[in-house]
């Protein structure tokens, strides 16, 4: 969903809420007016009760105005977030994701320095869960990157798009250990879906909160 469509959806929802609230407001006003018109001259409406109803009357009116103001603030915030994401277009970025974006026949997975894990087993997976490419990578004293050339195990070039990625750390004795990693790609778009801002990297989409680092373009 694009930012403009999401903003329109949010505005429509807020407008619907305001309509319901305004309807309640009008109903309340009608009931209060009817009550005043039909009160007994010998037993008029108690002043305290009248005051309480007027307070409720003002409270409903203020809630309608507050909802309208919140609707405007939400729209402005959504626009500001999309505008803030504009400078990221075309930039190389690292994100946390279980997918990797193959762009122009290239993808990169960023691996941490060696620690408990001495090596990493990197697997590229298709939508059906089939392993397309797998490789063991020796971890160094600093963070390293594993570049995928977009080919499967048989050397066949694959189409650009989003592919699953699985990274398994291996300790000194070959035991499996947890290993964090990020994937790198070029930001190609940004859009808002509901209250979430999403970045696109070719055929892959990831939440803005998953952005971990911007890197210089090659």
N, C-alpha and C positions, 0 to 999 in steps of 0.2 A: 504494500500500500504506500503510495507516495505521500510526501509531507502535506501537500495541499488537500488530498483526499482525507488524510487522518485529521487535519485541522477542521475540515468540513464536518466530519463525523462527530468530533468532540463538540463543535458548535451546535450541531443538530441535537445531540444528547442534552446539552445544557439548555437549549431553547425549549426542548420538550419538558424538562424539569421545571423551568420557569412558567411554562403554560399551565402545568398541573398546580404549581404553587399559586399562580394568579387566580386559577379557578377556585382553590380553597379560600383565597383571600376574598374573592367576590361573594362566595357562599357565606363566609363569616359576616361580611358587611350586610348582606341581605337579612340574615338571621337577627343581627343586632338591631337593624332598623325596624324589622317587623316586631321585635320584642318591645321596642320603645313605643311604637305606634299602638300596640295592643295592651300596654300596661294599665292596670287599674288606677284611676285617679285617687282612690282611697288607699291604695297599697302600691305606691310607685317603686320602681327598681331601686334596690339598696345602693347607696352611693359607693360603698366599698366594692360591691359586685360590679357596678358600672365602671369603676376605675380599673379593676382587674381585666375587664373585657377590652377596655381601651388600650391597656398595655399589650394585651395579646394582639390587638389590631395593629399597633405600631411595630410589634416584633415581626409579624408576618410581612409587613411592608419593607422592613429593613432586610429581611432574608431574601426577598425578591431582588432588591438592589445589590446585595452581596453576591448572589448567584450571577448576576449580570457582570459585575466587576471581575469575579473569578474567571468567567468565560473569556473575558478580554485578556486577562493575565496569562491564561493557559495558551491562547492563540499566539500572544507575543513571545512566550517562552519557547514554543515549538519553532517559531520562525527564527528566533535567535540561535537555537541549537543547530538548526540546519545551516544557518549562515556561518556559524563558528566552525562547522565541519568542512566548509568550502576550501580552505587552504590545504586540506589533506589530500585533495584530488591529485593523483599522479605521484604521490609520495610513497616511498617504501616504508612499510610498517610491520611490526611484529605483534601478533595477537595470540591469545590462548584459544585453541580450537582443536577439535578432533577431526578436522578436515584440513586439507591443504589445497591451495589454488594453483592449478597448472595454467600459467599465463605465457603465451608465446613459446610453448615447449619448455618451460622452466618453472621449477618450484624449489623452495628452500625450507628446511626444517632446522631450527636453531636448538642446539644441545648444550647443556651446562658443562662446567668443568668436572673432571673426575672427582669422585668422593667415595662414598660407599659403593656407588656404581662405577665400574671400570670401563665397561663397554655398553653400547646401546644397540638394540635390535630394532631397526626401523622397517616398518611394513606399510606399503601403499595398498589400499583396499578399494575395490569397486563397490557400487551400490548394492550388489548382491552379497557382499561379505567375502568375496573371493580375493585372495592375496595376489596382486599384480606384480609386485616387486618387493624384494626383501633384502636387506643388507645389514651386516654387523659393522658398527662404527666404533673405533677406539677413541675414548674420551681423553682429552689432553689437560694441561694445567690451566687452560682458559676455555671460555665458551667457544664452541666450534659450530660450523654449519654443515649440513649434509645437503648437497644439491642433487635434485632429481632432474634428469634430462627428459622426462616425459615418456620413457620407454618402459615396456613391461619386461618380464624375465626372458622373453624370447627375442627381445630387441625390437619389437613392433612399436612404432610411435603412436601414442594415444592422443585423443583430441583434448584441447584445452577445456577446463572445467574444474569442478570441485571433486576431490577424491578423499576417501577416508584415510586417516593415518593413525598408526598405533606404534608407540615407542615403549619398549621394555628394557629396563636397566638390568645389567648383570654384574654381580659382585665378583670378587677375586676367585671364588670357587664355582662360579657359574650360576649361583643362585639368583633368582629374580628379586629385584629391589625397585621401589618406586623411583621414578625419574620424571622430573618436570621438563617441559619443552615448550617452545613457541613455534609458530609457522610465520614465515615472512612472505609478503606479497605487495603488489602495487594497488593502492586504493583507487577504485574506479567510480565510486558513487556513494551516495548517502541518502537514506530515506527514513521516514518516520512511520512506525507501525504502532498504532495506539499511543502509549506513553514511552515507547522505546525507540531510540535512535540506532539505526543499523548501518554499518559500513559494508560496502561491496568490494570484493577483490576478484574481479573477473566473475566466474560463476559461483563464487562462495560469498555468503553473507554471514556477518558476525556482529554481535552486539557491541556498541561503542564502549561499554564497560570492560570489554575483553582486550582493548588496546593496551599494549604494554610498552612499546617503544617505537619511536620514529628513527629511521636509519637513512643515511645519505643515499641518494640514487647513484647507481653504478654509472 
